[in-house]
Amino acid sequence: MNRVLSGGVSHINGKTVELAGLHKDGSEFPLELSLAKWEASEDWFVTAIIRDITERKQAEADLRIAAIAFETQEAMMITDTNQVILKVNQAFIRITGYSAEEAIGQTPALLKSGYQDAKFYQTMWESLVRDGYWQSEIWNRRKCGDVYPERITITAVTNAEGNIINYVGTFDDISQRKKAEETIHDLIFYDSLTKLPNRRLLLERLKHSIEVERRDGKQLALMMLDLDRFKVINDSLGYLAGDELLQQVATRIATRLRKVDIVARLRKVDLLAHLGGDEFIMLLEDITHTEDAARVAEQIIAILSKPFYLSQGDEIHITASIGISLYSQHGDSPDTLISYADAALSKAKAEGRGCFAYYSEDLTLAARKRIALEARLRKAIEQQELRIFYQPQVDIVTGRIIGAEALVRWLDPIEGLIAPVHFIPLAEETGLILEIGAWVLRETCRQGKQWLDAGLPPLTLAVNVSAHQFRRSDIGALVTAVLSETGFPAEQLELEMTESGLMESQNKVMGLLNNLRSQGVRFAIDDFGTGYSSLAYLKHFPLDSLKIDKSFIDDIPHLQDDMEIAATIIAMGHMLGFKVLAEGVEGDGRAIGILAGQRLRRLPRLSQKQTCTG
């Protein structure tokens, strides 16, 4: 005031000064002081204006705090209601790699990785609209293209009227946390050497599998594998060589199993103290036959018998023994199945090592017999031991042969002629039916073309097609290729299918049949009366013939019921325009057949299971 009055600092006029003031009650408050000197003639006066700036100071402090908070280690972005980015902080730039200039004016879709589907974002917006808040983990993409996990929170900002005016998103890169979680998870549930599941994870999976199989009425197998004489390798070459061998063993086993199966390594530190570091357990879920486990065991034993080559240059030869327990034949709890698999393993070792054994002896013998039969069948295919017999189809009115059905037989060097009932089911289970079926089709068409070229009357040749061929191969392409290769007329080829085979995948089969029918191929329903027997379905398929199952023919005329059933099927078939064929009708106690490449001749009477048509 004095300086203003003295006139020495007149430039203060119109300026403001911030000071601390005291209220009457003694409390302090910030104030803003403005001074001005006014002169009029010889008189003058000074005006002083004081403003309480408490609210302004608080607002400034809040802004400073907000500015500091905005530049935290968490990335932040502010958008308008149209999701256009208005502002980002330095953490956003550091984490995403986008500069402020590159991000502002864009939308958060700039960071989209594509890992989340539309439903994910729909749920996010529903939460924001309902609660004004949303939090989750999400995968986003940096400017460089790297995809990373982040924990994100989005908050809706509203005005005084409650309308949303902005969205604030804060997120943090949680890659390191995820890696740490994965490391901890691996330490808990996986073997550090082989990276296979350990006993803890195996038990959890086994418990769950038992619950599923119990509910669905299916079965599973538990196989315990031990490397024979593994201790000798450790003692002679050292533990590093033993560890490398275990890693290679784990890789070979894993490549043989299905994705739904699991192989675990059991170490000495596991709770089952008697288990060593060279023992593995395999869990096979949802197996169809008890022999499936034996087949897998044989294959694993075979691949482990091949030499291993270590980085030190050593060539290692080992064998493996496997014990098998089954749910629910041998037990219905994890501990029981593991214990019985271990007992079966001891049995396999006692029998000479390098083999498998079930907990029950009868299953072991049956499985080994089936495995041996499979090996013989594979060899039979390779050595061309399969034969085709042609069973005539006779017109009941004229007595003329109008066609023949191709019947595959296995001419074994030791057992002689083996009927298909003894090897076709095995071929279907193992996938060999695809090779056998293709051979039968090709051989039948080749033989039919030879007969035509020799001047014999045209015959319709029927070939059975398994449902497995429909499911696991392109039967349409096969038929087209075979007809083209052999030159056999398509209209003289008839494919026979069972009702169940047709019904398993109607849409796929319908398109396939229509395609082949357009080429002239004929179709017949085999074993009619034993499956669905639904004319409502069958009338939609492009069929030519119905074959009455042999079981209805065998006891005619002795059983009146079978006579009525056969008569009804014949009547229905004729009404729908189908040719009707009765299986098993024979002449004077001898079956008529044509051996491939030979003239028509009489064969010794075939057994009931061998006789398909007559």
C-alpha positions as CSV (number, residue, x, y, z in Angstrom):
1,M,0.0,0.0,0.0
2,N,2.8,2.4,0.9
3,R,4.7,1.6,-2.2
4,V,1.6,2.4,-4.3
5,L,0.9,5.6,-2.4
6,S,4.5,6.8,-2.8
7,G,4.0,6.5,-6.5
8,G,7.3,4.5,-6.9
9,V,5.6,1.4,-8.1
10,S,2.6,2.6,-10.0
11,H,2.9,-0.3,-12.4
12,I,1.3,-2.5,-9.7
13,N,-2.0,-0.9,-10.7
14,G,-4.3,-3.5,-12.1
15,K,-2.0,-6.4,-10.8
16,T,-2.9,-9.1,-8.3
17,V,-1.1,-10.7,-5.5
18,E,-1.8,-14.0,-3.7
19,L,-1.6,-13.9,0.0
20,A,-2.6,-15.9,3.1
21,G,-5.5,-14.3,5.0
22,L,-7.1,-15.0,8.4
23,H,-10.8,-15.3,9.0
24,K,-12.3,-13.7,12.1
25,D,-12.2,-17.1,13.8
26,G,-8.4,-17.3,13.1
27,S,-8.6,-19.9,10.3
28,E,-6.3,-19.4,7.4
29,F,-7.5,-19.1,3.8
30,P,-5.9,-18.2,0.5
31,L,-6.8,-14.8,-1.0
32,E,-6.1,-12.8,-4.1
33,L,-5.5,-9.0,-3.6
34,S,-5.8,-6.3,-6.3
35,L,-4.7,-2.7,-5.7
36,A,-5.3,0.4,-7.8
37,K,-4.5,4.2,-7.2
38,W,-7.0,6.7,-8.6
39,E,-6.2,10.5,-8.9
40,A,-8.7,13.3,-9.5
41,S,-7.4,16.9,-9.6
42,E,-5.4,17.2,-6.4
43,D,-7.2,14.3,-4.7
44,W,-6.4,10.6,-4.9
45,F,-7.6,7.3,-3.5
46,V,-6.8,3.6,-3.6
47,T,-9.1,0.7,-4.2
48,A,-8.4,-2.8,-2.9
49,I,-10.3,-5.9,-4.0
50,I,-9.9,-9.2,-2.0
51,R,-11.1,-12.5,-3.4
52,D,-11.3,-15.8,-1.5
53,I,-9.7,-18.3,-3.9
54,T,-10.1,-21.4,-1.8
55,E,-12.2,-23.2,-4.4
56,R,-9.9,-22.2,-7.2
57,K,-6.8,-23.5,-5.3
58,Q,-8.6,-26.8,-4.6
59,A,-9.5,-27.1,-8.3
60,E,-5.9,-26.5,-9.3
61,A,-4.7,-29.0,-6.8
62,D,-7.2,-31.5,-8.1
63,L,-6.0,-30.9,-11.6
64,R,-2.4,-31.4,-10.6
65,I,-3.3,-34.6,-8.8
66,A,-5.3,-35.7,-11.9
67,A,-2.3,-34.9,-14.2
68,I,0.0,-36.9,-12.0
69,A,-2.5,-39.8,-11.8
70,F,-3.0,-39.8,-15.5
71,E,0.7,-40.4,-16.0
72,T,0.8,-43.5,-13.8
73,Q,2.3,-46.9,-14.8
74,E,-1.1,-48.0,-16.0
75,A,-2.0,-47.1,-19.5
76,M,-5.0,-44.8,-19.8
77,M,-7.1,-43.6,-22.7
78,I,-10.1,-41.3,-22.7
79,T,-12.7,-41.6,-25.5
80,D,-15.9,-39.8,-26.4
81,T,-19.2,-41.5,-26.6
82,N,-18.4,-42.6,-30.2
83,Q,-15.3,-44.4,-28.8
84,V,-13.0,-41.9,-30.5
85,I,-9.7,-41.6,-28.5
86,L,-9.3,-38.1,-27.1
87,K,-6.3,-38.5,-24.9
88,V,-3.7,-41.1,-23.9
89,N,-0.9,-41.2,-21.4
90,Q,2.8,-42.1,-21.6
91,A,2.1,-45.6,-20.2
92,F,-0.3,-46.2,-23.1
93,I,2.4,-45.2,-25.5
94,R,5.0,-47.4,-23.8
95,I,2.8,-50.5,-23.7
96,T,1.1,-50.3,-27.1
97,G,3.9,-48.7,-29.1
98,Y,1.5,-46.1,-30.6
99,S,2.4,-42.4,-30.2
100,A,-0.3,-40.0,-29.0
101,E,-0.6,-38.6,-32.5
102,E,-1.2,-42.1,-33.9
103,A,-3.8,-43.0,-31.3
104,I,-5.8,-39.8,-30.9
105,G,-8.7,-39.8,-33.4
106,Q,-8.7,-43.6,-33.7
107,T,-10.9,-46.1,-31.8
108,P,-9.7,-48.8,-29.4
109,A,-10.2,-51.2,-32.3
110,L,-6.7,-50.1,-33.2
111,L,-5.5,-52.6,-30.6
112,K,-7.8,-55.4,-31.4
113,S,-6.1,-58.8,-31.6
114,G,-9.0,-60.9,-33.0
115,Y,-8.7,-63.3,-30.1
116,Q,-12.1,-62.3,-28.7
117,D,-15.3,-63.0,-30.6
118,A,-18.3,-60.7,-31.0
119,K,-20.1,-62.2,-28.0
120,F,-17.3,-61.1,-25.8
121,Y,-17.7,-57.5,-26.8
122,Q,-21.5,-57.7,-26.6
123,T,-21.1,-58.8,-23.0
124,M,-18.7,-55.9,-22.3
125,W,-21.1,-53.2,-23.7
126,E,-24.1,-54.7,-21.8
127,S,-22.1,-54.4,-18.6
128,L,-21.1,-50.8,-19.3
129,V,-24.7,-49.8,-20.1
130,R,-26.1,-51.5,-17.1
131,D,-23.4,-50.8,-14.5
132,G,-21.3,-48.0,-16.0
133,Y,-18.2,-50.2,-15.3
134,W,-16.5,-53.3,-16.8
135,Q,-13.4,-55.2,-16.0
136,S,-11.8,-58.3,-17.5
137,E,-8.7,-59.8,-19.1
138,I,-8.3,-59.3,-22.8
139,W,-5.7,-60.0,-25.5
140,N,-4.6,-56.9,-27.5
141,R,-2.1,-56.3,-30.2
142,R,0.8,-53.9,-30.1
143,K,1.9,-51.7,-33.0
144,C,4.7,-54.2,-33.8
145,G,2.1,-57.0,-34.1
146,D,2.8,-58.8,-30.8
147,V,-0.3,-60.0,-29.0
148,Y,-0.2,-59.6,-25.2
149,P,-2.6,-60.1,-22.3
150,E,-3.8,-57.1,-20.3
151,R,-6.1,-56.4,-17.4
152,I,-8.5,-53.7,-18.4
153,T,-11.1,-51.5,-16.6
154,I,-13.5,-49.3,-18.5
155,T,-15.6,-46.7,-16.7
156,A,-18.4,-44.6,-18.1
157,V,-18.2,-40.8,-17.2
158,T,-21.5,-39.1,-16.8
159,N,-22.6,-35.4,-16.6
160,A,-24.9,-33.8,-14.0
161,E,-27.9,-35.1,-15.9
162,G,-26.6,-38.7,-15.8
163,N,-25.8,-38.9,-19.5
164,I,-22.5,-40.6,-20.6
165,I,-20.1,-38.1,-22.0
166,N,-16.8,-40.1,-21.9
167,Y,-15.3,-43.5,-21.4
168,V,-12.0,-43.9,-19.5
169,G,-10.1,-47.1,-20.0
170,T,-7.1,-48.2,-17.9
171,F,-5.1,-51.3,-18.5
172,D,-1.8,-52.9,-17.7
173,D,0.3,-55.5,-19.5
174,I,0.1,-58.7,-17.5
175,S,2.5,-60.8,-19.7
176,Q,5.0,-61.3,-16.9
177,R,2.2,-62.3,-14.4
178,K,0.9,-64.8,-16.9
179,K,4.3,-66.3,-17.4
180,A,4.8,-66.5,-13.7
181,E,1.4,-68.2,-13.3
182,E,2.3,-70.7,-16.1
183,T,5.6,-71.4,-14.4
184,I,3.9,-72.1,-11.1
185,H,1.3,-74.2,-12.9
186,D,4.0,-76.2,-14.7
187,L,5.9,-76.8,-11.4
188,I,2.8,-78.1,-9.8
189,F,1.3,-80.2,-12.6
190,Y,4.2,-81.1,-15.0
191,D,7.4,-83.0,-14.8
192,S,10.4,-80.7,-15.2
193,L,12.5,-83.1,-17.3
194,T,10.0,-84.5,-19.9
195,K,7.4,-81.7,-19.7
196,L,4.8,-84.5,-19.3
197,P,1.9,-84.3,-16.8
198,N,2.9,-85.5,-13.3
199,R,1.1,-87.7,-10.9
200,R,-1.0,-84.9,-9.5
201,L,-2.4,-83.9,-12.9
202,L,-2.9,-87.5,-13.8
203,L,-5.0,-88.2,-10.8
204,E,-7.2,-85.1,-11.4
205,R,-7.7,-86.2,-15.0
206,L,-8.3,-89.8,-14.0
207,K,-11.0,-88.8,-11.5
208,H,-12.7,-86.7,-14.1
209,S,-12.5,-89.4,-16.7
210,I,-14.0,-92.0,-14.4
211,E,-17.0,-89.7,-13.7
212,V,-17.5,-89.1,-17.4
213,E,-17.2,-92.8,-18.3
214,R,-19.5,-93.8,-15.4
215,R,-22.1,-91.3,-16.7
216,D,-21.9,-92.3,-20.3
217,G,-21.5,-96.0,-19.7
218,K,-18.1,-96.2,-21.5
219,Q,-14.7,-97.7,-20.6
220,L,-11.2,-96.4,-20.2
221,A,-7.8,-98.1,-19.9
222,L,-4.9,-97.2,-17.6
223,M,-1.5,-98.4,-18.9
224,M,1.7,-98.4,-16.8
225,L,4.9,-98.6,-18.7
226,D,8.4,-99.4,-17.4
227,L,11.7,-99.3,-19.3
228,D,13.4,-102.6,-18.8
229,R,16.9,-102.4,-17.3
230,F,16.9,-98.6,-17.3
231,K,19.2,-98.6,-14.3
232,V,22.0,-100.2,-16.3
233,I,21.9,-97.2,-18.7
234,N,22.1,-94.8,-15.8
235,D,24.9,-96.7,-14.2
236,S,27.0,-97.2,-17.3
237,L,26.4,-93.9,-19.2
238,G,25.5,-91.5,-16.4
239,Y,22.4,-89.7,-15.3
240,L,22.6,-87.1,-18.1
241,A,22.4,-89.8,-20.7
242,G,19.5,-91.4,-18.8
243,D,17.6,-88.1,-18.7
244,E,18.1,-87.5,-22.4
245,L,16.8,-91.0,-23.0
246,L,13.7,-90.4,-20.9
247,Q,13.0,-87.2,-22.9
248,Q,13.1,-89.1,-26.2
249,V,11.0,-91.9,-24.8
250,A,8.4,-89.4,-23.7
251,T,8.3,-87.8,-27.2
252,R,7.8,-91.2,-28.9
253,I,5.0,-92.2,-26.6
254,A,3.2,-88.9,-26.9
255,T,3.2,-89.0,-30.7
256,R,1.4,-92.4,-30.7
257,L,-1.5,-91.3,-28.5
258,R,-4.6,-89.5,-29.4
259,K,-5.2,-85.9,-28.4
260,V,-7.8,-87.0,-25.8
261,D,-5.3,-89.4,-24.2
262,I,-2.7,-88.4,-21.6
263,V,0.8,-89.8,-20.7
264,A,2.4,-88.9,-17.4
265,R,5.8,-89.5,-15.9
266,L,6.0,-90.8,-12.4
267,R,9.2,-90.0,-10.4
268,K,10.6,-91.3,-7.2
269,V,9.5,-88.2,-5.3
270,D,5.8,-89.1,-6.1
271,L,3.7,-90.4,-3.3
272,L,3.8,-93.9,-4.7
273,A,7.2,-94.6,-3.3
274,H,7.7,-97.9,-5.3
275,L,7.5,-96.0,-8.7
276,G,10.8,-95.1,-10.3
277,G,11.8,-92.4,-12.7
278,D,11.6,-94.6,-15.8
279,E,7.9,-95.3,-15.4
280,F,5.1,-93.7,-17.4
281,I,1.3,-94.0,-17.1
282,M,-1.0,-93.6,-20.1
283,L,-4.7,-92.9,-19.8
284,L,-6.8,-93.9,-22.7
285,E,-10.3,-92.5,-22.6
286,D,-13.5,-93.7,-24.3
287,I,-12.1,-97.0,-25.8
288,T,-14.5,-99.1,-27.7
289,H,-13.1,-102.6,-27.1
290,T,-10.9,-104.0,-24.4
291,E,-8.4,-105.0,-27.1
292,D,-7.9,-101.3,-28.1
293,A,-5.6,-100.9,-25.1
294,A,-3.6,-103.9,-26.1
295,R,-3.2,-102.6,-29.7
296,V,-1.8,-99.3,-28.4
297,A,0.5,-101.1,-26.0
298,E,1.9,-103.3,-28.8
299,Q,2.5,-100.2,-30.9
300,I,4.3,-98.4,-28.1
301,I,6.4,-101.4,-27.3
302,A,7.3,-101.6,-31.0
303,I,8.3,-97.9,-31.4
304,L,10.3,-98.0,-28.2
305,S,12.2,-101.0,-29.4
306,K,13.7,-99.0,-32.2
307,P,17.2,-97.6,-31.4
308,F,17.7,-94.3,-29.6
309,Y,20.6,-92.0,-30.5
310,L,21.9,-89.7,-27.8
311,S,23.8,-86.4,-28.3
312,Q,26.9,-88.1,-26.9
313,G,26.9,-90.4,-29.9
314,D,25.6,-93.5,-28.1
315,E,23.1,-95.8,-29.7
316,I,20.7,-97.2,-27.1
317,H,18.4,-100.2,-27.4
318,I,15.7,-100.8,-24.8
319,T,12.5,-102.7,-24.3
320,A,9.4,-101.8,-22.4
321,S,6.8,-103.7,-20.4
322,I,3.3,-102.5,-20.0
323,G,0.6,-103.4,-17.4
324,I,-3.1,-102.6,-18.2
325,S,-6.1,-102.1,-16.0
326,L,-9.6,-101.3,-17.2
327,Y,-12.5,-99.3,-15.9
328,S,-14.9,-100.7,-14.8
329,Q,-13.8,-104.4,-15.2
330,H,-10.9,-104.1,-12.8
331,G,-11.9,-101.1,-10.6
332,D,-13.8,-97.9,-10.3
333,S,-11.4,-95.6,-8.4
334,P,-8.1,-94.0,-9.4
335,D,-6.0,-95.7,-6.7
336,T,-7.5,-99.2,-7.5
337,L,-6.8,-98.8,-11.3
338,I,-3.2,-97.6,-10.6
339,S,-2.6,-100.4,-8.2
340,Y,-3.9,-103.0,-10.6
341,A,-2.0,-101.6,-13.6
342,D,1.1,-101.8,-11.4
343,A,0.3,-105.5,-10.6
344,A,-0.2,-106.2,-14.3
345,L,3.1,-104.5,-15.1
346,S,4.8,-106.9,-12.7
347,K,3.1,-109.8,-14.5
348,A,4.4,-108.6,-17.8
349,K,7.9,-108.3,-16.5
350,A,7.7,-111.8,-15.0
351,E,6.6,-113.2,-18.4
352,G,9.9,-112.1,-20.0
353,R,9.7,-108.3,-20.4
354,G,9.0,-106.5,-23.7
355,C,5.3,-107.4,-23.6
356,F,2.0,-106.3,-22.2
357,A,-0.4,-107.9,-19.7
358,Y,-3.8,-107.1,-18.4
359,Y,-4.7,-107.3,-14.7
360,S,-6.9,-110.3,-15.6
361,E,-5.3,-113.3,-17.4
362,D,-8.3,-114.0,-19.7
363,L,-8.2,-110.5,-21.1
364,T,-4.4,-110.8,-21.7
365,L,-4.9,-114.0,-23.6
366,A,-7.8,-112.7,-25.7
367,A,-6.0,-109.5,-26.5
368,R,-2.8,-111.2,-27.5
369,K,-4.8,-113.6,-29.7
370,R,-6.6,-110.6,-31.3
371,I,-3.3,-108.7,-31.8
372,A,-1.8,-111.8,-33.5
373,L,-4.9,-112.1,-35.8
374,E,-4.5,-108.5,-36.8
375,A,-0.9,-109.0,-37.7
376,R,-1.8,-112.1,-39.7
377,L,-4.5,-110.2,-41.5
378,R,-2.1,-107.4,-42.5
379,K,0.2,-110.0,-43.8
380,A,-2.6,-111.7,-45.6
381,I,-3.4,-108.5,-47.5
382,E,0.2,-108.0,-48.4
383,Q,0.6,-111.6,-49.6
384,Q,-2.7,-111.6,-51.5
385,E,-4.3,-114.4,-49.5
386,L,-7.8,-112.9,-49.9
387,R,-10.2,-114.5,-52.4
388,I,-13.6,-113.6,-53.8
389,F,-16.4,-116.1,-54.3
390,Y,-19.5,-115.1,-56.3
391,Q,-22.8,-116.3,-54.9
392,P,-25.4,-116.4,-57.7
393,Q,-28.7,-114.5,-57.5
394,V,-31.5,-116.5,-59.3
395,D,-34.8,-115.3,-60.7
396,I,-37.4,-117.4,-58.9
397,V,-39.7,-117.5,-62.0
398,T,-37.2,-118.3,-64.8
399,G,-34.5,-120.0,-62.8
400,R,-32.0,-117.8,-64.6
401,I,-28.9,-116.4,-62.9
402,I,-29.3,-112.6,-63.0
403,G,-26.6,-111.5,-60.8
404,A,-24.0,-112.5,-58.1
405,E,-22.8,-111.2,-54.8
406,A,-19.0,-110.9,-54.2
407,L,-18.1,-112.7,-51.0
408,V,-14.6,-112.2,-49.6
409,R,-12.8,-115.1,-47.9
410,W,-9.4,-115.4,-46.4
411,L,-7.5,-118.4,-47.7
412,D,-5.0,-118.9,-44.8
413,P,-2.1,-121.3,-45.5
414,I,-2.6,-123.0,-42.2
415,E,-6.3,-122.7,-41.3
416,G,-7.7,-122.8,-44.8
417,L,-10.8,-120.8,-45.8
418,I,-11.7,-118.3,-43.1
419,A,-15.2,-116.8,-43.2
420,P,-15.6,-113.0,-43.1
421,V,-17.4,-113.1,-39.7
422,H,-14.0,-113.9,-38.2
423,F,-12.0,-111.1,-39.7
424,I,-14.2,-108.3,-41.1
425,P,-15.1,-106.9,-37.6
426,L,-11.4,-106.8,-36.8
427,A,-10.7,-105.1,-40.1
428,E,-13.4,-102.5,-39.4
429,E,-11.9,-101.7,-35.9
430,T,-8.4,-101.4,-37.2
431,G,-9.2,-99.5,-40.4
432,L,-8.0,-102.4,-42.7
433,I,-11.6,-102.5,-44.0
434,L,-10.7,-99.5,-46.2
435,E,-8.0,-101.4,-48.0
436,I,-9.9,-104.7,-48.1
437,G,-13.1,-102.9,-49.4
438,A,-11.2,-101.1,-52.1
439,W,-9.6,-104.4,-53.2
440,V,-12.9,-106.3,-53.3
441,L,-14.6,-103.5,-55.4
442,R,-11.7,-103.4,-57.8
443,E,-11.3,-107.1,-58.1
444,T,-15.1,-107.6,-58.6
445,C,-15.3,-105.0,-61.4
446,R,-12.1,-106.5,-63.0
447,Q,-13.6,-110.0,-63.0
448,G,-17.0,-108.7,-64.3
449,K,-15.3,-107.0,-67.2
450,Q,-13.4,-110.3,-68.0
451,W,-16.7,-112.2,-68.1
452,L,-18.2,-109.7,-70.4
453,D,-15.2,-109.7,-72.7
454,A,-15.4,-113.6,-72.7
455,G,-19.0,-113.3,-74.1
456,L,-20.9,-114.3,-71.0
457,P,-24.3,-112.8,-70.4
458,P,-24.3,-109.5,-68.4
459,L,-24.7,-110.0,-64.6
460,T,-25.3,-107.5,-61.9
461,L,-22.4,-107.9,-59.4
462,A,-23.1,-106.9,-55.8
463,V,-20.4,-105.6,-53.5
464,N,-20.9,-105.0,-49.8
465,V,-19.9,-101.5,-48.5
466,S,-19.2,-101.1,-44.8
467,A,-20.4,-98.1,-42.9
468,H,-16.8,-97.5,-42.0
469,Q,-16.0,-96.9,-45.7
470,F,-18.7,-94.2,-45.8
471,R,-17.3,-92.5,-42.6
472,R,-13.6,-92.8,-43.2
473,S,-13.0,-92.7,-47.0
474,D,-14.4,-91.1,-50.2
475,I,-16.3,-94.1,-51.4
476,G,-17.8,-92.1,-54.2
477,A,-14.4,-91.2,-55.7
478,L,-13.3,-94.8,-55.2
479,V,-16.2,-96.2,-57.2
480,T,-15.8,-93.7,-60.0
481,A,-12.0,-94.4,-60.2
482,V,-12.5,-98.2,-60.2
483,L,-15.2,-98.1,-62.9
484,S,-12.9,-96.0,-65.0
485,E,-9.9,-98.2,-64.5
486,T,-11.7,-101.5,-65.2
487,G,-14.2,-100.5,-67.8
488,F,-16.9,-102.4,-66.0
489,P,-20.4,-100.9,-66.8
490,A,-21.7,-98.8,-63.9
491,E,-25.3,-100.1,-64.4
492,Q,-24.1,-103.6,-63.7
493,L,-22.5,-102.7,-60.3
494,E,-24.7,-102.9,-57.2
495,L,-23.5,-101.6,-53.8
496,E,-25.1,-103.3,-50.8
497,M,-25.4,-101.4,-47.5
498,T,-27.0,-102.2,-44.2
499,E,-29.9,-100.1,-42.9
500,S,-27.8,-98.9,-39.9
501,G,-25.0,-97.8,-42.2
502,L,-27.5,-95.7,-44.2
503,M,-29.0,-94.1,-41.2
504,E,-25.8,-93.1,-39.4
505,S,-25.1,-90.1,-41.6
506,Q,-28.1,-89.6,-43.8
507,N,-27.2,-86.2,-45.3
508,K,-23.7,-87.3,-46.4
509,V,-24.9,-90.7,-47.7
510,M,-27.9,-89.2,-49.6
511,G,-25.7,-86.9,-51.6
512,L,-23.2,-89.7,-52.3
513,L,-25.9,-92.1,-53.4
514,N,-27.5,-89.6,-55.7
515,N,-24.1,-88.8,-57.3
516,L,-23.3,-92.5,-57.9
517,R,-26.9,-93.2,-59.1
518,S,-26.5,-90.5,-61.7
519,Q,-23.6,-92.6,-63.1
520,G,-25.9,-95.7,-63.2
521,V,-24.7,-97.5,-60.1
522,R,-27.4,-99.6,-58.4
523,F,-28.1,-99.8,-54.6
524,A,-29.5,-102.5,-52.3
525,I,-30.4,-102.7,-48.6
526,D,-28.7,-105.7,-47.0
527,D,-30.1,-107.7,-44.1
528,F,-33.4,-105.9,-44.3
529,G,-35.6,-106.5,-41.2
530,T,-32.8,-106.5,-38.6
531,G,-32.1,-102.8,-38.5
532,Y,-34.4,-99.7,-38.6
533,S,-36.7,-101.3,-41.2
534,S,-38.3,-97.9,-41.7
535,L,-39.8,-97.5,-45.1
536,A,-40.5,-93.8,-44.2
537,Y,-36.8,-93.3,-44.3
538,L,-35.8,-95.8,-46.9
539,K,-38.2,-94.5,-49.6
540,H,-36.1,-91.3,-49.7
541,F,-32.9,-93.2,-50.8
542,P,-32.3,-94.1,-54.4
543,L,-32.6,-97.9,-53.8
544,D,-33.2,-100.7,-56.2
545,S,-33.4,-103.8,-54.1
546,L,-34.3,-105.1,-50.6
547,K,-32.5,-108.2,-49.3
548,I,-34.5,-110.1,-46.7
549,D,-32.3,-111.1,-43.9
550,K,-31.3,-114.8,-43.8
551,S,-32.7,-115.3,-40.3
552,F,-36.3,-114.9,-41.7
553,I,-35.7,-117.4,-44.5
554,D,-33.9,-120.3,-42.6
555,D,-37.0,-121.6,-40.9
556,I,-39.5,-121.3,-43.8
557,P,-41.8,-123.2,-44.1
558,H,-41.6,-124.4,-40.5
559,L,-42.3,-121.1,-38.8
560,Q,-45.5,-119.3,-39.7
561,D,-44.2,-116.0,-38.3
562,D,-41.2,-115.9,-40.6
563,M,-43.4,-116.7,-43.5
564,E,-45.7,-113.8,-42.7
565,I,-42.7,-111.4,-42.2
566,A,-41.1,-112.4,-45.5
567,A,-44.4,-112.1,-47.4
568,T,-45.0,-108.6,-45.9
569,I,-41.5,-107.4,-46.8
570,I,-42.0,-108.7,-50.4
571,A,-45.3,-106.9,-50.7
572,M,-44.0,-103.6,-49.3
573,G,-40.9,-103.8,-51.5
574,H,-42.9,-104.4,-54.7
575,M,-45.2,-101.5,-53.8
576,L,-42.2,-99.2,-53.6
577,G,-40.8,-100.5,-56.9
578,F,-37.9,-102.5,-55.3
579,K,-36.6,-105.8,-56.4
580,V,-36.7,-108.2,-53.4
581,L,-34.0,-110.8,-52.8
582,A,-34.2,-113.6,-50.2
583,E,-30.9,-114.6,-48.6
584,G,-30.1,-118.2,-47.9
585,V,-32.4,-119.9,-50.4
586,E,-30.5,-123.0,-51.4
587,G,-31.2,-125.9,-53.8
588,D,-30.5,-129.5,-53.3
589,G,-28.5,-129.0,-50.1
590,R,-25.6,-127.6,-52.0
591,A,-24.7,-124.0,-52.6
592,I,-23.9,-122.6,-56.0
593,G,-20.8,-120.4,-56.4
594,I,-18.5,-119.0,-59.0
595,L,-14.8,-118.9,-58.2
596,A,-13.0,-115.8,-59.6
597,G,-11.6,-116.6,-63.0
598,Q,-13.2,-120.0,-63.3
599,R,-16.4,-121.3,-64.8
600,L,-19.7,-121.8,-62.8
601,R,-19.3,-124.8,-60.6
602,R,-20.8,-126.4,-57.5
603,L,-19.0,-125.9,-54.3
604,P,-19.2,-128.0,-51.1
605,R,-22.0,-126.6,-48.9
606,L,-20.8,-123.5,-47.1
607,S,-21.5,-123.1,-43.4
608,Q,-24.5,-121.0,-42.4
609,K,-22.3,-118.0,-41.6
610,Q,-20.6,-118.3,-44.9
611,T,-23.7,-118.5,-47.1
612,C,-24.9,-115.0,-47.8
613,T,-27.3,-115.4,-50.8
614,G,-28.7,-118.2,-52.7
